[in-house]
Amino acid sequence: GWAEPTGPAPLVTLWSGPELLAAMQAAFEITTRYCSKEMEAYGQCVASNPSSWQADCHQLKTRVAQCTSSHPVIQKVRAECAEPFLAFEQCLKQNQTSVTNCADHVNEFLACADKVKVSTLGEAVRQGM
């Protein structure tokens, strides 16, 4: 069975509506960029199994998760952009009613992510990947 999680609830459960969307969109953009094959397969599976996708597509969903957690660019973004991302989360907590106040934080995170991507991909190219 699942153990009851202790400690504070994960942030995602506290989010609703547009602010969650903004965060998801940033994550989604990175995921789609680097794990598009996996995302596509999962999306098609969900679309063609409207009533049973949760069971039928679980394996594909796991593949997406594995791709995003093992991709060197994404790992690097998580490591190097933790600060702007945390600032963004903090901002969301304080501005739950007016998420637009946090647009700068989102942009900062995406700018950071872009810098990381460029430098990481540059390294990958130099290493002949």
Solvent accessible surface area in square Angstrom, and as a share of the most:
residue,aa,sasa,rsa
1,G,132,1.27
2,W,247,0.87
3,A,91,0.71
4,E,150,0.67
5,P,109,0.69
6,T,128,0.75
7,G,63,0.61
8,P,131,0.83
9,A,60,0.46
10,P,83,0.52
11,L,33,0.16
12,V,84,0.49
13,T,94,0.55
14,L,92,0.46
15,W,21,0.07
16,S,73,0.47
17,G,44,0.43
18,P,91,0.57
19,E,7,0.03
20,L,41,0.20
21,L,121,0.60
22,A,25,0.19
23,A,6,0.05
24,M,106,0.47
25,Q,119,0.53
26,A,5,0.04
27,A,57,0.44
28,F,107,0.45
29,E,69,0.31
30,I,10,0.05
31,T,17,0.10
32,T,50,0.29
33,R,121,0.44
34,Y,43,0.16
35,C,1,0.01
36,S,52,0.33
37,K,163,0.69
38,E,45,0.20
39,M,33,0.15
40,E,111,0.50
41,A,39,0.30
42,Y,40,0.15
43,G,37,0.36
44,Q,120,0.53
45,C,18,0.11
46,V,44,0.25
47,A,80,0.62
48,S,83,0.53
49,N,42,0.22
50,P,107,0.67
51,S,114,0.74
52,S,46,0.29
53,W,80,0.28
54,Q,133,0.59
55,A,82,0.64
56,D,79,0.41
57,C,1,0.00
58,H,116,0.52
59,Q,124,0.55
60,L,37,0.18
61,K,109,0.46
62,T,53,0.31
63,R,115,0.42
64,V,17,0.09
65,A,56,0.44
66,Q,109,0.48
67,C,22,0.13
68,T,18,0.10
69,S,53,0.34
70,S,74,0.48
71,H,40,0.18
72,P,68,0.43
73,V,3,0.02
74,I,10,0.05
75,Q,96,0.43
76,K,56,0.24
77,V,4,0.02
78,R,142,0.52
79,A,76,0.59
80,E,97,0.44
81,C,1,0.00
82,A,43,0.34
83,E,142,0.64
84,P,21,0.14
85,F,58,0.24
86,L,108,0.54
87,A,41,0.31
88,F,3,0.01
89,E,31,0.14
90,Q,88,0.39
91,C,10,0.06
92,L,1,0.01
93,K,92,0.39
94,Q,132,0.59
95,N,33,0.17
96,Q,98,0.44
97,T,140,0.81
98,S,44,0.29
99,V,24,0.14
100,T,118,0.68
101,N,86,0.44
102,C,1,0.00
103,A,48,0.37
104,D,103,0.53
105,H,54,0.24
106,V,24,0.14
107,N,91,0.47
108,E,103,0.46
109,F,18,0.07
110,L,44,0.22
111,A,54,0.42
112,C,19,0.12
113,A,1,0.00
114,D,65,0.34
115,K,143,0.61
116,V,6,0.03
117,K,10,0.04
118,V,108,0.62
119,S,55,0.36
120,T,12,0.07
121,L,77,0.39
122,G,26,0.25
123,E,63,0.28
124,A,21,0.16
125,V,115,0.66
126,R,186,0.68
127,Q,132,0.59
128,G,64,0.62
129,M,168,0.75
